[in-house]
Amino acid sequence: MKTLKEIANKLEKLNVDEYAISYNEEEASQVKFANSKIVKNGYELSKDIGIFINYKKRLGVTSIKSFSEKDIDNSINALVNFVKKTEQNKEFKGLSEGPFKYKEVDNCFDKKIEDVDEEEAVSEGMKACEEYAEKAAGIFDKYHGKSYLLTSHNVEGQEEYTKYYYTIKAIKNEGSGYDTFCSRIYDKKLVKETALKASKIANDSQKPVEIDEGKYDVVFGMPVTNILLNEVVGHSCMFNVESGLSFLADKLNKKIGKITIKDDARLENGFNSYKFDDEGSPSGTTTILDKGVLKTYLHNYSSAKRNNMINTGNAGLIMQRSSNIVFEKGELEEGNVKDIEKGLYVTNSWYTRFQNYRTGDFSTIPRDGMFLIKKGKIEKAVKNMRITDNMLNLLNNIERIGKEVKQMKTWEADIPTMSREILIKDVNITKPKI
């Protein structure tokens, strides 16, 4: 892209040692619905140029949204002048060195995106929801974007993508249900299936009762599994480990569970799949946990070189970023996770907060459908509970994983996950207290 090369020339004339310049353009449309009515249509076209520089071990980043030559020059000069006044980052080991050849990731661009009618999709979802629930609320997002990358180390890359995200909350009396999906290729039936599941949960959530605090075997619904795995993978980023903000610190090559967890930037139809990361390293598939053993942290070029490890292709220039989460049974069995004598089924959870990032102590508040299970069947809805436990305990106590897989992300756990229901033994359940 001509503008990026012009910026590169300007940076070189200012004696910048290294740079990574990106251009991102995205069309985004959203339909929002509430009380089973469409309440908002929105469209946004965003364009920006991102610049990262290394000037004598002094690092800086900026974003440019006005592309006149004057504004670009002013932004570049301001960035360089700023970093000259900062301290050196002696831990920085440079950017990834190209050139590279990039392979396309399958099914990441939907040629029929212009034919997808967001309002029609939302209307079909609301209609499906009527089978069990009284009203629904949620959003349908559609994205079409392009990105370009140019660095000082012979890296040039570009890609085009489409994305879809749908979330719905169904309500019936005092009961509610939630479900969601995300995808790169639109599949019409997913909207109906997602709406039906949310409405069924709402219908089953009538007349909830209080339960006692204590240890329970708990089935995590897919959205809750998504939250758990987002935390595990997020804490595997080397930036968090080095900052003392990870419960996975000092756990390398140690067994902390039974499942296998991967960060897969080359996942077919993966919502966050990419050909190259933010400094141009080719994307790949990284096994973080292998049958419960922590095999690696997520790295960019600098953190990998600094720690004498393999670059996993997860730059973020400031910190590493994960792509898509895939998890497998590892040493466990796949099967009916609700086939237990007594326990709880938690379909959704909000406000996952850590009391101690380093140890993994946390709490989260289940919401929407929560149920008591007896002899493998849902007996009744329950309410007013909180999960107060430790992430490492949960990982170690996973006993069984479901067979059904669905790609999803949520508003507070936005790393897309190929999620499943899971059974975790001896989860600590408390009650919210004012």
C-alpha positions as MATLAB code, in Angstrom:
seq = 'MKTLKEIANKLEKLNVDEYAISYNEEEASQVKFANSKIVKNGYELSKDIGIFINYKKRLGVTSIKSFSEKDIDNSINALVNFVKKTEQNKEFKGLSEGPFKYKEVDNCFDKKIEDVDEEEAVSEGMKACEEYAEKAAGIFDKYHGKSYLLTSHNVEGQEEYTKYYYTIKAIKNEGSGYDTFCSRIYDKKLVKETALKASKIANDSQKPVEIDEGKYDVVFGMPVTNILLNEVVGHSCMFNVESGLSFLADKLNKKIGKITIKDDARLENGFNSYKFDDEGSPSGTTTILDKGVLKTYLHNYSSAKRNNMINTGNAGLIMQRSSNIVFEKGELEEGNVKDIEKGLYVTNSWYTRFQNYRTGDFSTIPRDGMFLIKKGKIEKAVKNMRITDNMLNLLNNIERIGKEVKQMKTWEADIPTMSREILIKDVNITKPKI';
ca = [
       0.000    0.000    0.000;
       1.517    3.302   -1.142;
       0.720    5.291    2.014;
       2.416    2.720    4.255;
       5.587    2.828    2.166;
       5.585    6.613    2.305;
       5.335    6.444    6.095;
       8.170    3.899    6.160;
      10.375    6.279    4.160;
       9.639    9.118    6.594;
      10.486    6.920    9.591;
      13.768    5.824    8.032;
      14.734    9.445    7.409;
      14.169   10.076   11.130;
      16.615    7.238   11.941;
      13.997    4.943   13.461;
      15.611    1.531   13.992;
      12.527   -0.645   13.559;
       8.904   -0.114   12.659;
       5.662   -1.955   12.019;
       2.956   -0.066   10.130;
      -0.572   -1.382    9.708;
      -3.647   -0.171    7.887;
      -7.063   -1.450    8.930;
     -10.376   -0.773    7.236;
     -13.636   -2.216    8.504;
     -17.318   -1.910    7.666;
     -19.467   -2.830   10.655;
     -23.232   -3.039   10.862;
     -25.335   -3.862   13.906;
     -28.977   -4.587   14.564;
     -30.033   -4.312   18.195;
     -33.310   -5.723   19.487;
     -35.141   -5.473   22.824;
     -38.571   -6.635   23.990;
     -38.736   -8.622   20.742;
     -38.544   -5.470   18.624;
     -35.722   -4.040   16.524;
     -34.710   -0.824   18.283;
     -31.532    0.221   16.490;
     -29.749   -0.108   13.165;
     -26.167    1.053   12.968;
     -23.435    1.251   10.327;
     -19.840    2.364   10.757;
     -16.868    2.566    8.415;
     -13.611    2.820   10.338;
     -10.109    3.352    8.963;
      -6.879    3.734   10.862;
      -3.132    3.479   10.479;
      -1.187    2.031   13.391;
       2.518    2.722   13.843;
       4.946    1.004   16.215;
       8.554    2.209   16.401;
      11.789    1.244   18.095;
      14.171    4.186   18.376;
      17.349    3.200   20.203;
      15.394    0.777   22.435;
      12.770    3.429   23.104;
       9.357    2.173   22.046;
       6.232    3.992   20.984;
       2.894    3.441   19.277;
       0.308    5.721   17.733;
      -2.883    5.506   15.716;
      -3.750    7.841   12.844;
      -7.321    8.379   11.684;
      -6.826   11.438    9.468;
      -4.825   10.599    6.362;
      -3.827   13.996    5.011;
      -0.088   14.336    4.440;
       0.078   17.107    7.038;
      -1.683   15.067    9.732;
       0.434   11.998    9.025;
       3.654   14.049    9.215;
       2.538   15.666   12.468;
       1.706   12.284   14.012;
       5.028   10.768   12.972;
       7.053   13.704   14.285;
       5.108   13.752   17.552;
       5.679   10.022   18.036;
       9.420   10.163   17.386;
       9.883   13.251   19.566;
       7.944   11.563   22.352;
       9.929    8.313   22.388;
      13.224   10.214   22.426;
      12.239   11.434   25.901;
      11.351    7.996   27.263;
      13.568    5.447   28.989;
      15.131    2.588   27.084;
      13.435   -0.789   27.202;
      16.493   -2.992   27.463;
      14.333   -6.125   27.508;
      13.049   -5.487   23.984;
      14.690   -7.869   21.498;
      13.313   -6.563   18.223;
      10.648   -7.414   15.665;
      10.227  -10.604   13.696;
      12.534  -10.778   10.670;
      11.094  -11.638    7.249;
      10.497  -12.138    4.466;
       7.731  -14.685    4.980;
       5.283  -16.552    2.794;
       1.745  -16.709    4.110;
      -0.826  -19.440    3.593;
      -4.511  -18.613    3.407;
      -6.734  -19.817    6.259;
      -9.750  -21.717    4.950;
     -13.292  -20.349    5.216;
     -12.461  -16.947    6.651;
     -14.125  -14.836    3.963;
     -17.804  -15.081    3.082;
     -18.377  -14.025   -0.522;
     -22.117  -13.794    0.189;
     -21.773  -11.222    2.971;
     -23.656   -8.563    0.996;
     -26.627  -10.928    0.733;
     -26.919  -11.402    4.501;
     -29.860   -9.325    5.743;
     -29.250   -8.534    9.414;
     -32.852   -7.501   10.121;
     -34.189  -10.675    8.549;
     -31.799  -12.775   10.651;
     -32.843  -10.988   13.843;
     -36.543  -11.367   13.005;
     -36.124  -15.104   12.434;
     -34.357  -15.426   15.774;
     -37.092  -13.532   17.621;
     -39.749  -15.686   15.972;
     -37.953  -18.880   16.997;
     -37.689  -17.550   20.537;
     -41.486  -17.320   20.791;
     -41.746  -21.109   21.031;
     -40.739  -21.101   24.709;
     -40.196  -17.493   25.838;
     -42.172  -14.252   25.929;
     -39.599  -11.750   24.705;
     -36.004  -11.453   23.591;
     -33.126   -8.983   23.438;
     -29.705   -9.032   21.834;
     -27.598   -7.976   18.865;
     -26.505   -9.156   15.437;
     -23.162   -7.788   14.206;
     -21.712   -8.123   10.711;
     -18.151   -7.132    9.736;
     -16.208   -6.860    6.486;
     -12.614   -5.743    6.778;
      -9.195   -5.507    5.157;
      -5.773   -5.191    6.756;
      -2.277   -4.467    5.492;
       1.092   -4.734    7.248;
       4.542   -3.375    6.417;
       7.605   -3.622    8.672;
      11.276   -2.701    8.592;
      12.211   -6.396    8.361;
      11.016   -7.289    4.852;
       7.476   -8.066    5.917;
       4.498   -7.248    3.726;
       1.103   -8.836    4.132;
      -2.568   -8.283    3.515;
      -5.813  -10.107    4.170;
      -9.554   -9.662    3.882;
     -12.139  -11.050    6.268;
     -15.796  -11.305    7.203;
     -17.258  -11.889   10.665;
     -20.660  -12.457   12.261;
     -21.675  -12.297   15.922;
     -25.122  -13.023   17.366;
     -26.236  -12.979   20.978;
     -29.710  -13.386   22.438;
     -31.286  -13.270   25.881;
     -34.741  -14.824   26.168;
     -37.128  -13.954   28.998;
     -40.199  -15.661   30.414;
     -41.681  -14.367   33.664;
     -38.764  -14.311   36.124;
     -36.722  -16.816   34.134;
     -34.130  -16.033   31.466;
     -31.848  -17.873   29.089;
     -28.813  -16.878   27.039;
     -26.911  -18.182   24.046;
     -24.568  -16.838   21.387;
     -22.414  -17.736   18.404;
     -19.727  -16.210   16.222;
     -18.489  -17.222   12.786;
     -16.619  -16.092    9.677;
     -19.126  -17.752    7.324;
     -22.834  -17.097    7.809;
     -24.972  -20.127    8.600;
     -28.661  -19.231    8.728;
     -29.680  -22.157   10.898;
     -27.351  -21.070   13.728;
     -29.559  -18.056   14.481;
     -32.653  -20.225   14.958;
     -30.788  -22.875   16.968;
     -29.244  -20.254   19.246;
     -32.575  -18.498   19.838;
     -34.355  -21.784   20.548;
     -31.744  -22.826   23.098;
     -31.956  -19.493   24.930;
     -35.764  -19.639   25.001;
     -35.772  -23.238   26.266;
     -33.460  -22.261   29.142;
     -35.766  -19.346   30.003;
     -38.789  -21.646   29.985;
     -37.063  -24.138   32.291;
     -35.964  -21.405   34.710;
     -39.348  -20.823   36.333;
     -39.844  -20.706   40.115;
     -36.175  -20.936   41.133;
     -35.303  -21.892   44.710;
     -32.368  -21.170   47.023;
     -29.709  -23.809   47.619;
     -27.173  -24.305   50.384;
     -23.582  -23.182   50.086;
     -20.939  -25.877   49.721;
     -19.080  -28.091   47.267;
     -20.989  -29.256   44.197;
     -20.273  -31.114   41.008;
     -21.077  -28.460   38.411;
     -21.794  -28.696   34.701;
     -20.540  -25.550   32.989;
     -22.630  -24.516   29.988;
     -20.747  -23.463   26.870;
     -20.698  -19.722   27.709;
     -19.218  -20.507   31.149;
     -16.598  -22.796   29.625;
     -15.769  -19.931   27.274;
     -15.070  -17.692   30.287;
     -12.895  -20.300   32.022;
     -10.781  -20.972   28.931;
     -10.466  -17.250   28.149;
      -8.853  -16.793   31.546;
      -6.502  -19.753   31.095;
      -5.340  -18.649   27.654;
      -5.178  -14.979   28.648;
      -2.951  -15.887   31.586;
      -0.683  -17.837   29.215;
       0.373  -14.598   27.479;
       4.007  -13.950   28.405;
       3.292  -10.291   29.185;
       0.979  -11.337   32.024;
       3.428  -13.971   33.239;
       6.330  -11.500   33.352;
       4.125   -8.873   34.998;
       3.264  -11.181   37.891;
      -0.388  -11.248   36.835;
      -0.745  -14.899   35.881;
      -1.682  -18.011   37.822;
       0.327  -19.958   35.207;
       3.651  -18.400   36.231;
       6.224  -21.026   37.272;
       3.993  -23.797   35.939;
       5.881  -24.509   32.694;
       6.210  -28.266   32.055;
       4.095  -28.989   35.133;
       0.821  -30.906   35.157;
      -2.100  -28.661   36.117;
      -5.046  -30.601   34.704;
      -6.103  -33.245   32.208;
      -7.409  -31.478   29.088;
      -5.578  -30.198   26.020;
      -5.895  -26.492   25.162;
      -4.668  -24.918   21.923;
      -4.422  -21.408   20.553;
      -5.214  -21.900   16.877;
      -4.741  -18.884   14.608;
      -5.240  -21.132   11.589;
      -8.594  -22.533   12.630;
     -10.918  -22.926    9.660;
     -13.794  -20.464   10.071;
     -12.132  -19.248   13.278;
     -13.503  -15.845   14.304;
     -10.005  -14.539   15.108;
      -7.963  -16.573   12.604;
      -5.222  -14.680   10.770;
      -2.391  -15.297    8.303;
       0.145  -13.200   10.206;
       0.406  -11.496   13.568;
       1.004   -7.805   14.294;
       4.707   -7.971   13.452;
       4.360  -10.291   10.476;
       5.179  -13.702   11.924;
       3.188  -16.434   10.159;
       0.238  -17.747   12.150;
       0.217  -21.215   13.622;
      -1.376  -23.621   16.069;
       0.110  -23.625   19.565;
      -0.560  -26.343   22.124;
      -0.626  -24.566   25.480;
      -1.756  -27.506   27.618;
      -1.106  -31.050   26.440;
      -3.084  -33.538   28.536;
      -2.856  -31.052   31.373;
       0.864  -30.258   31.084;
       1.700  -26.593   30.424;
       3.914  -26.729   27.330;
       4.447  -23.066   26.475;
       3.347  -19.498   26.978;
       2.162  -17.337   24.079;
       5.003  -15.276   22.612;
       5.858  -12.600   20.127;
       9.359  -12.431   18.638;
      10.853  -10.346   21.443;
       9.472  -12.315   24.387;
      10.451  -15.618   22.759;
      14.024  -14.463   22.161;
      14.268  -12.978   25.649;
      13.164  -16.259   27.235;
      14.931  -18.615   24.807;
      11.630  -20.054   23.605;
       9.852  -20.502   20.276;
       7.945  -17.563   18.802;
       4.314  -18.707   18.699;
       3.178  -15.965   16.295;
       0.956  -14.161   18.791;
       2.145  -10.534   18.537;
       0.464   -7.923   19.811;
       3.276   -5.462   19.794;
       2.718   -4.306   23.368;
       1.574   -7.682   24.635;
       0.802  -11.026   23.094;
      -2.711  -11.695   21.833;
      -4.478  -15.001   21.522;
      -6.498  -16.025   18.482;
      -8.994  -18.897   18.790;
      -9.244  -21.373   21.650;
      -9.657  -25.058   20.891;
      -9.757  -27.654   23.645;
      -9.751  -31.421   23.500;
     -10.418  -34.239   25.936;
      -6.767  -35.000   26.662;
      -6.910  -37.736   29.300;
     -10.658  -37.379   29.839;
     -13.683  -39.036   28.296;
     -16.282  -37.372   26.094;
     -19.889  -37.981   26.977;
     -23.034  -36.837   28.746;
     -21.737  -34.289   31.247;
     -25.110  -34.193   33.044;
     -24.975  -37.904   33.848;
     -24.260  -37.354   37.553;
     -25.999  -38.349   40.777;
     -26.353  -34.803   42.086;
     -24.994  -31.450   41.014;
     -25.648  -28.113   39.364;
     -25.960  -26.930   35.766;
     -24.844  -23.326   35.201;
     -25.680  -22.029   31.712;
     -24.109  -18.560   31.876;
     -22.021  -16.352   34.133;
     -21.039  -12.681   34.398;
     -18.549  -10.550   36.256;
     -15.641  -12.941   36.608;
     -13.213  -11.107   38.883;
      -9.929  -12.109   40.477;
      -9.101  -11.618   44.126;
      -5.526  -12.660   43.297;
      -4.256  -12.932   39.711;
      -1.065  -14.672   40.801;
      -2.750  -17.514   42.659;
      -5.898  -17.708   40.513;
      -8.430  -16.998   43.260;
     -11.599  -15.640   41.643;
     -15.361  -15.414   41.799;
     -18.058  -15.266   39.148;
     -21.822  -14.790   39.280;
     -23.976  -17.361   37.458;
     -27.026  -15.884   35.799;
     -29.847  -16.847   33.472;
     -30.573  -20.575   33.763;
     -29.198  -22.357   36.856;
     -30.472  -25.819   37.714;
     -30.218  -28.623   40.251;
     -29.428  -32.000   38.680;
     -30.445  -35.297   40.292;
     -29.773  -38.717   38.789;
     -28.817  -37.212   35.454;
     -31.918  -35.061   35.021;
     -32.698  -31.409   35.684;
     -34.935  -31.330   38.769;
     -35.576  -27.607   39.319;
     -34.252  -24.121   38.772;
     -32.097  -22.466   41.445;
     -30.994  -18.895   42.151;
     -28.736  -16.588   44.176;
     -25.415  -18.381   43.878;
     -21.819  -17.444   43.277;
     -18.831  -19.541   42.218;
     -15.915  -18.700   44.518;
     -12.929  -20.874   43.752;
      -9.480  -21.092   42.179;
      -8.714  -21.431   38.466;
      -6.064  -24.094   39.007;
      -8.498  -26.094   41.144;
     -11.105  -25.962   38.386;
      -8.617  -27.063   35.728;
      -7.494  -29.981   37.862;
     -11.068  -31.035   38.681;
     -12.486  -31.230   35.135;
     -13.891  -34.763   34.880;
     -15.733  -34.975   31.573;
     -16.335  -32.898   28.450;
     -19.348  -32.849   26.162;
     -19.256  -33.902   22.523;
     -21.136  -30.928   21.046;
     -18.882  -28.045   19.949;
     -19.922  -24.459   19.201;
     -17.837  -21.384   18.410;
     -18.650  -18.449   20.679;
     -17.434  -15.391   22.512;
     -19.108  -13.151   25.061;
     -18.890   -9.502   26.061;
     -16.420  -10.216   28.876;
     -14.678  -13.234   27.365;
     -13.984  -12.158   23.815;
     -11.395  -14.736   22.733;
     -13.445  -16.989   20.423;
     -13.682  -20.501   21.808;
     -14.699  -23.792   20.262;
     -16.685  -24.355   23.413;
     -18.249  -27.411   24.994;
     -20.084  -28.214   28.178;
     -17.801  -29.586   30.887;
     -18.259  -31.334   34.229;
     -16.111  -30.066   37.104;
     -15.992  -31.818   40.472;
     -16.102  -30.115   43.887;
     -16.749  -26.518   42.831;
     -17.133  -24.104   45.736;
     -20.583  -22.473   45.686;
     -21.319  -19.476   47.888;
     -24.131  -16.931   48.082;
     -23.860  -13.248   47.180;
     -23.832  -11.134   50.302;
     -24.587   -7.415   50.637;
];
